[in-house]
Amino acid sequence: MASRGCRTFSFFQSRTRRCACLLCLILTLAAATSLLSAQTTSGPDVAAGLGIGIHFTTPQPGEIQALHDTGVRWVRTDFDWASTEKAPGIYDFSAYDSLIAQLDSAALRTLFILDYTNRLYDHGLSPADDEARRAFAGWAVAAMTHFRGHHILWEIYNEPNIRFWTPRPNREDYIKLALAVGEAVKESAPDEKLVGPATAEIDLPFLQACFKAGLLNYWSAVSIHTYTPGDPETVANDLLQVRLLERRYATAGRNIPVIVSEWGYSSVWKGMDEQKQAEMLARGWLTQVANDEPLSFWYDWESGSDPRDPEQHFGLIGVPVPAGGAVTIPPKPAYQAAQTLTRMLGDFRFNKRLVLDKPEDYALLFNKGKDVRLAVWTTAGPHQVTLPASSGSFQVTGLTGEGLAALVSDRKGLDVELENQPQYLVPDGPNDMLAIAAAWQRLPADIELRTPGELTVHVPVTNPLQKAVRFRIRGIGARFQSGPGERALPGRMAALTVPLQAVTRSPDPVPAAVELEARGFGRVAQGTLVVAENPLRVTLLPVTRNSLPVLIASPSGDGFEGSVHVSSSSGIDFRDRVGLVKLAPGANDVTVRLPLTETPASTYDVGIQVVDANRNVVFAVPSSRFFPVSDLSRYLPGATPSGYKTESNGGPDLVAALPREGPPEPDMGALKLSFKLPPGSSTVGLQATGLAAIQGEPKALGLWIYGDDSRAVPYLSFADTTGQVFEEGGGPVDWNGWRYIVVFMDAPQASHSEGANDGLIHYPIHWDSLLTLRNPSDQEISGVLYLSGPTLIYGPVSDSR
């Protein structure tokens, strides 16, 4: 039996934390040891890592040239199984032969997506039986053999974690297919490059399952899709989480990059238009370049004509218009933004992000030999900043190529008015301070360190000037200490070091920065993220009648002694605001119960800090608002709970009851849901008919579920003011005993229908089903679940998404 409160588990499997980090430098990891060297500033040219998704094999006249003229070097398109194997084992790749010939002539490389289904196999569903898997793998190898020498990148399927895997997503079946393809490629086409799994958004549980199954042994890169309705900069932390997860499973010494094979913004989304779309394109590509993503594909190339369909407006161009035997290809502002970015930075390499006073301000430094350029913008409102630069003049280019007023820097630096739209700054001549900044080796994007701990980081700088310079570095904040200074002759290196100390046990990366002073020239700063190898997981559990339980888990098995402190609260009164924590080495978790003077009447706010024995704050949970959906302890055992009803084709039974081992926390009640689900996607839904309306914009629902290993798939559903229904859920109930669940509600992806059907939540919202169970198999399943403590959460959620 699983231990009570052993860990939290997120149903929602396609997002990680969306918090923006102070420093979004996502680079190749340099492992944290007692001596850590900075990363060299090398990498591919900017344009060599940019691509566009297309949906044709026969282009319109002039279309390939228009693609080439964007300045990108890649295209991504479906390589359709059904259209290329119409009889078993007989392949016709002629349509793709023509396409590849035209792309090759325009110096455009190709990523082919090996997808989808074939009516010849497995009843036209995604390949899930042995025959279909063998056929798919044989077809894939035949295609790779046919196109050998064209340097194609092959991607195994597209978004198998959502509706593109039919009849419903099944990660076990996807993994079996990907392993079959990997083995076949290794045996018959070992020189070809395979990537996967092309997940919709960032689905860490799906990725982890792939990695645990050994798919990293076959893939040259991990591909993901980073759609977000928010700012593109917010995906930086998500990408970090993917890299950290991948490192746990990759063979030692093997660096497997993460690529973004699909992302974009529809120009008819709420709050979006064609100009804003262009801005998002430039900022997104710049962010991904700064995250050292070696390949990033914008979705999509061509827009459609239906103004009401958001899916038709991701494109860089409008609908091609035939005119007198020719075709006019109308560019959108996003096309011009792509051209401008590749024209200004295409043959330059990303050097580093310069740290400014505010985390929402971005200044990316690029270089080509001794030439340097900057791309600058902000996610906040327009305001002025001072960039590190020596005296000189700068040419300024706007988002879509327009020339802006030139700028002049003085000995204090370069004053720039930052806007949401990126600007490209090019010095008219050599600039000593920017040359020094470019010659300073880049910090690793993230440093994993077992905490508390310390290490020494090497951050050398090679003097690019024609005279000697004295360099010194210091830490910004308390994490980096100051290092010794050193004088460097022209062309010689100053071997600078800086000590790093870390006490955090948070799973969230902690920003840290280092400043370089070049005496007589100025200062410049860069940063990294410090990641605890042994983080604590801290979750505020649903309040009981007498206490607020705080679950503290240590996935690494490292022990911890300290205390939990209530840092802020309202609507809840504590008899004692401090609780002692003693987590023994090797223990999974411990629950600290902070005693209350009385049960909160309704909504309450609370924030906590976890402090170690040396009074260092090692983990902080910002103040969050909680709203208990229902006090289930008020129902007598065996009673039919008011305010709830079940709808199903599976014969449910609902009563107030507790399992034999009791409630998840003292004094809590529970609902017992007995069910029998016939095969064929049958469901049972628990509707909250008598509950209060959902106020505001909750981020998540937390609740306890007593599992029975039935493999039923649970999810919740809610409707917005347009009648659009969202379903949020994920993996099956594959455990026994109590487990605390967090279901994220604030940024759904593909699980929407009816109403506006645009994937955007139009508040206010109301319950459609507090919990629904679906039978994912072709056999009848039955079981008994218990539910307790449903609580809406507003504000930061400590559990990983």
Disulfide bonds with the S-S distance in Angstrom:
none
